[in-house]
Amino acid sequence: LSMINLTVVLPSTTGNNEVFNSDQLFSVRPNPFNNKLTVHSDNLNSKSTSIKIFNSMGAVIYTGKFFANDFSVETNSFAKGIYLVELKKESTIQRFKVVKN
């Protein structure tokens, strides 16, 4: 038996693509998190990435852009709960569910 990596790109009504695959462009850690959330990518190639963090009610509570392979968000002011991290690089969007302890 051999393993294959599968990438599925689904078009959306916004014109952006959502990527669902076993080799994600980004990782978000730690999960669960406390006072800091770090986004990592080995593949930025000098392109900017935008980040949005949504609370469980769907409100945007953080927005930013980064160019480095590692980017951290201080989360001291975040309440305990579930958040959605949305990362966008060019026309690719990835979303991660994370939990604040």
ZIHU-V282847 format. One record per backbone hydrogen bond with DSSP energy under -0.5 kcal/mol. CO is the residue of the C=O (numbers start at 1). NH is the residue of the N-H. E is the energy in kcal/mol with one decimal. If there is no record, write none. Layout:
BEGIN
co->CO nh->NH e->E
co->CO nh->NH e->E
END
This chain:
BEGIN
co->6 nh->22 e->-0.9
co->8 nh->10 e->-0.6
co->8 nh->20 e->-2.0
co->9 nh->11 e->-0.5
co->10 nh->18 e->-1.7
co->12 nh->15 e->-1.3
co->16 nh->12 e->-1.1
co->17 nh->93 e->-2.4
co->18 nh->10 e->-1.9
co->20 nh->8 e->-1.7
co->22 nh->24 e->-0.5
co->27 nh->40 e->-2.8
co->29 nh->38 e->-3.3
co->33 nh->101 e->-2.9
co->35 nh->75 e->-2.6
co->35 nh->76 e->-0.5
co->37 nh->73 e->-2.8
co->38 nh->29 e->-2.8
co->39 nh->71 e->-2.3
co->40 nh->27 e->-2.2
co->44 nh->47 e->-2.0
co->49 nh->66 e->-2.3
co->50 nh->88 e->-2.4
co->51 nh->64 e->-1.8
co->52 nh->86 e->-3.3
co->53 nh->61 e->-3.2
co->53 nh->62 e->-1.2
co->54 nh->84 e->-2.1
co->55 nh->58 e->-2.0
co->59 nh->55 e->-2.4
co->59 nh->61 e->-0.5
co->62 nh->53 e->-2.3
co->64 nh->51 e->-2.7
co->66 nh->49 e->-2.5
co->69 nh->41 e->-2.3
co->71 nh->39 e->-3.3
co->73 nh->37 e->-2.2
co->75 nh->78 e->-1.4
co->81 nh->100 e->-3.2
co->83 nh->98 e->-2.6
co->84 nh->54 e->-2.8
co->84 nh->86 e->-0.6
co->85 nh->87 e->-0.5
co->85 nh->96 e->-2.4
co->86 nh->52 e->-2.2
co->87 nh->94 e->-2.7
co->88 nh->50 e->-2.6
co->89 nh->92 e->-2.4
co->91 nh->17 e->-3.2
co->92 nh->89 e->-2.3
co->93 nh->19 e->-1.5
co->94 nh->87 e->-3.1
co->96 nh->85 e->-3.1
co->96 nh->98 e->-0.5
co->98 nh->83 e->-3.0
co->99 nh->32 e->-0.6
co->99 nh->33 e->-2.7
co->99 nh->101 e->-0.5
co->100 nh->81 e->-1.4
END
